[in-house]
Amino acid sequence: MSGQGEIEGFVTAFRIQPDELREKLARYGDRECCDYIDLDEETLLDDLDLTLRKLPRREIALALGRIAVAFHDAELAEHWLGSAREYDDTLAQALAHEAELQAHEENFSEAGKLVDEAASISPDDPRIQIELANFLIGRHKRSAETNSFADIHAAQSALARAWAQDKSLANIYALTGDTYLILGDKPERAVEMFEQAVTLNPTNRRFRYGLALAYSKTGNKESAVRIARSLINWAHGDDEITKQAQELIDEQERSHGETTESVGIY
């Protein structure tokens, strides 16, 4: 952690107003929002503490590369991940993120090579095993041979290895929940996995949508619709999860022969 003087210098240079930031968080984290995500507003604000720490260039490069991948900016991702690949301790993660970008562009052969190389470099890194599982699940979803579940079973094995290394990572449970939904034979296990993911990361909307979907597969319409509605009410715009949540509500209402008022987006 940087010293207090460095923090004050950063706050001054970037015109950060801690009190104003707290007020904005208070407005954003109003009672209704916090009820949806099971967070206590007062505790959230009391725990807010602005601190800085120095990061090595390789970690900054890796983080920027990961952001570029999330936005599917191949040129920017190549630049920053290329920098991260120059260091042994960030090489494997950089390769894994490059694989994610290649998979998005449906270059599965190249993506597979990259993620396998990353796993061979850092076989005991749970994050790499998660990336491997994510790649395998994505490849299955985009494959024409959806009747073959070889990739899904391989993904479950990778996630089991990740879980053995670190049981605190929410993505392990969410992706495992995904595999149960794809296999379709144990929806109750999908519910258990997504519940654990949401417990570890209650603000992740993708995890909460997965839990709603899992509930719908077990026939628990009430819980599925309740969570889906909270996702819509908590949305900041007409994003993909908002659309999926509304579609899930519509499907549940149709399947039960009921009509309800359309849920608004706030």
LINTANOR-V861688 format. One record per pair of residues at least 6 apart in sequence whose C-alpha atoms are under 6 Angstrom apart, sorted by sequence separation. I is the first residue (numbers start at 1). J is the second residue. D is the distance in whole Angstrom. If there is no record, write none. Layout:
BEGIN
I/J/D
I/J/D
END
This chain:
BEGIN
84/90/6
85/91/4
180/186/6
68/76/6
69/77/6
103/111/6
216/224/5
68/77/5
85/94/6
102/111/5
198/207/6
215/224/5
180/190/5
232/242/5
65/77/5
99/111/4
212/224/4
81/94/5
159/172/6
177/190/4
65/80/5
99/114/5
136/151/5
137/152/6
212/227/6
65/81/5
99/115/6
177/193/5
177/194/6
194/211/5
228/245/5
61/80/5
62/81/6
95/114/6
96/115/5
136/155/6
173/193/5
174/194/5
191/211/6
62/84/5
96/118/6
133/155/4
61/84/6
95/118/6
174/197/6
191/214/5
173/197/5
190/214/6
225/249/6
133/158/6
58/84/5
92/118/4
170/197/5
129/158/5
170/200/6
187/217/6
187/218/6
69/101/6
233/265/6
129/162/6
232/265/6
233/266/5
126/162/4
2/52/6
1/52/6
2/53/5
1/53/4
37/202/6
36/230/6
END
